[in-house]
Amino acid sequence: MPLPFAPLVGLMLGAALAWVAAPELNRQGGPLVTSRPFAVVMAFASLVWLPATGYFVAFHGDWAYLYLVPWRRVPSAVDLLFVLAGTFAVVVGFSGAVGSVRRRRFGPVLALMIVPSSVAIAALPFVGRRLAVSGTYAQFHGDFGTEPIGSSLLGKGVLLMGVALALGVAFTVRALSRMAADAKS
């Protein structure tokens, strides 16, 4: 996941997971950090979202930064900060939606899903060319040596991380849905 998109998609995912966990969150009225849904979302953020974001920074850094800066000149602490910010966005989206979920007001939750998604989708036409090629910062800006993402190692990484992310989301939704079903009965 390119770094500028990770927090936006993370916020949306966190809010969506809060929506799925609504019955369990309503049943358990204590502190959020002691709830089972919070533990599941933390596990998703740290075991699925963090590696999916971190992979691209570690192995395809120039692409992760959308060829805006030469990745080799970015201190690793900045890489870590951006990856952790994207990961933390999942938890922030979840935590931000919990209050509305507990009050059964899903409008703010829907807004927390739609606004970041809309920003990310609106940015796609401006970065589409950058997302579609694999290369280094110098290759991209020098217009030489890039290759289409589909025929590159980066493309295989995007596919693999996409599958891992889809499976992680499905497993997380399943776990939260089971909690929700238990809460209803």
Secondary structure, 3 states (H helix, E strand, C coil): CCCCCHHHHHHHHHHHHHHHCHHHHHHCCCCHHHCHHHHHHHHHHHHHHHHHHHHHHHHCHHHHCCCCCCHHHCCHHHHHHHHHHHHHHHHHHHHHHHHHHHCCCHHHHHHHHHHHHHHHHHHHHHHHHHHCEECCHHHHHHCCCCEEHHHCHHHHHHHHHHHHHHHHHHHHHHHHHHHHHHHHC
